[in-house]
Amino acid sequence: MVKNSLYKIYHPLRDYLFIIVGTLIYGFGFNGFILSNEIVPGGVTGICSLLFFVTKIPVSLTYAAINVGLLILAYKMLGLRFMLNTIFGVVSLTFSLMFFEWLLDGKPVIEGQPFMSILIGGALCGTGLGIIFSSNGSTGGTDIIGAIIHKYKHISIGRTLLFCDFFIIGSSYFIFHDVDKIVFGFVEMFFNNYILDKVLNANNQSVQFMIFSQKYDEIADRIIRDLGRGCTILDGQGGYTKEPVKVVVLMAKSRESISIFRLIKSIDQDAFISQSSVRGVYGEGFDPIR
């Protein structure tokens, strides 16, 4: 019981720590390489950048204000755990933006190299977002929309954000009247989303679990109840002992692997688990049969 309680405390704390790391990476990349070169990225930070260039209101303030309504949507669609992690992510990123606004004072880290800056900034922002999403969190904004669509339609988060970003970046033309800045914005967007998908280890990849445990009934029930995944219990026989065994077979998305291992370990630390990647899974909860 004590060990189970420690697991329940450790994993959320670990998630929050990685969310802080991710927001710090994002805040540094955004302020040091993108905003300071007058490049408008996608997402809510892109909208806040447009407002900053017109009104000079700090991005951190408008970012926090816009996310209030989106957080309500996150609670209704994605549940309390995602809501808590999203609030934490929004607050953490707000302070990260404020900190680097103060530290860098609007000056670019690399002077006179806008293209190099957007590549570095895009890589940093994509890495930060990937770490945050991998920790079951969000920075709010269009990330919430991407997470909702990804949850129900199994479409890559990076691809979803791509469409949202086109309009935001294109709108920067009405402020700067400079096509080059739009091109730089699109380059940053593509590179950001590419790195994001790489960090998330290809969201659409599926894995197969074979779980050998004396507590197979409890594991199967928790998988169905807590993870919303179906599973199958197979009859087997030990090759050496000749004793009957039960095997829980589970198909899941690769991003769910950590949650599955945590669940099994909290029930039976002596369970024998086999995980393997599969080329494709088709049917309910996965890709449609073509």
Salt bridges, closest charged atoms under 4 A:
ASP15 OD2 - ARG81 NH2 2.95
ASP15 OD1 - ARG262 NH2 3.48
GLU38 OE1 - LYS181 NZ 3.51
ASP226 OD2 - ARG222 NE 2.52
ASP226 OD1 - ARG225 NE 3.51
ASP235 OD1 - LYS246 NZ 2.33
GLU256 OE1 - ARG229 NE 3.09
